[in-house]
Amino acid sequence: MSALWKTATDFGVLQAVMNFEELQELLANWYEVPTTELGAPDDVLPQGLNPILEDFYRRFGALTLLKSPFAHPSSSHSPLSCQDQVVPFDELKSEDGYTIFSVENQGVFVVAASDDPADPNTYAKGDAVFDERLKEFADVRVPLRECLVTCVLRETVMSVRDRYRRITPDSLKNDLLAARAGKTVRSRYIWSDNYCTFHLSNDVWFMDWDGMQFSAHRGLWRQGRSTWQEQVFENGGGWSSGPAEPTMMQKLERFITGFRK
């Protein structure tokens, strides 16, 4: 067992920080492919990337493509673009000494890595960063590696299409029990005091994020393109759309089962 696994809890084993090697193993199991198929070749990556960002795209670049082999063929989105898009490796560009690698789904803020090879920090600018609008990139006090891992785990969970499985508070409880059999990770995206908690078993991934709970089952991404994601809130329920608007039939199904827009 890795030395990074530290604290035994009622929920399994809590990991302080997940590294890229461990994330590779999780994703290879999730998509049922060798780890080498997840990445991008060295010769297609832009020059001058922060070494942490370069390592990330080398390992996970195939997941960032708009026509990714890990998204349903009918989808025009990558599996890492449900909430905030991880920028495809062929669209990366430097701006004032920073390379933007994530864009909030409404363009409210962007997240970047410094082009300084010795800088391991995460930077962001725009609305909702430190609860204010930042016109210049600012250090968000989250290590770059942690930010990238959190973003991948979150987007992977949220992009799985669970249309064919009724999502209710009871089903979420069952999913949580199944997911707790695996690894538990608590990590941050771009807010130093805002953690996501992930329970990651072989077949079920569960995320608790800011009072919302999400679950995803391995293999469901093959059933159809990601159109939306159900959410169950602490105060009783609700849903929100993903990359595309739900159909009228989907809206009717959710209305009947008690989920209202």
Disulfide bonds with the S-S distance in Angstrom:
none
